[in-house]
Amino acid sequence: IRVSQYAVKAMNDSGINAWRNDGAITVVFPRPKESVIKKWKLAVQDNIAHVICMPHVTNEIIDNLIKDIRE
C-alpha cells in the first residue's frame, strides 16, 4: 500500500493524473504511448492504464516508469 500511495503522489507531482481507491494497490493513470505500454507490459483499456504495486514493485521502479511516461 505504501508503494501505491507513493506512486499516486509521485505521478501527480509529475503531472500524470493518477489515482487509486482507498487501501488499494492498483494505481490508475492515463494511457501512455505504445512504447511505454510494451516496455512495462502495462494493462490498458481504452484511455487508461494501471500498475499493481505488488511486493516486488519499489519506489525506484515507479520513478523509472514515470520517467518513461514523461519522455
N, C-alpha and C positions, 0 to 999 in steps of 0.2 A: 504494500500500500504506500509505503514511503516513496518508492521509486515512481509510482504513478502520480503521486502528489508533486514530486519534483518535475516530472515530465510535463504536466499541465502548466506549472508555473514557468518553467524554462521555455516551453513553446510559446506561451502567451507573451512572455517578456521579449521573445524574438519576433513577435508579430504574426505568429501562427495561432489561429483561433482554435485552441484545443479545450476539451472538456472531458469530464468523467462523472459518473454517478457517485454519490457518497459511498465510501467503502469499497469502491470497485478498483480492479487492477487494469481495466481496459481504458485506454485513452483514445478518444476520437478526435480527428482533425481533418481539415480539407485535403482532398485527394491531391497528392503531389504528382510531378511529372513521371512518365512511364519509366525512365531510367532509375529513379529512386524506388519505385514500386518493385522493379525487378531486382535491384541490388539488395534491398532489405526484405524481399519476399512478403510485402505487405498485403494484408487482406483489404480489398477495396470493394465498394459498391456504389454505383452512381458517382456522386461527387464527394464521398467521404472515404477515409481510411482509418484503420485503427492499429494500435500496438497493444499487446497484452504484456504487462510487466511481470513476467514470471521470475522466479528466483535468480535465474542467470542474467537477467537484464539489469545492468548497472547504470548509474548516472552518466558514466563515460559513454556508454552505448547510446543513451538518449542524446547526449551532446553531439555525438557523431551523426546521428540521424538528423538532428536539427540542422547541422552544418550542411549536409547533403540536400535537405529540403530547401534551404535558403540559397544554395548556389544556382 
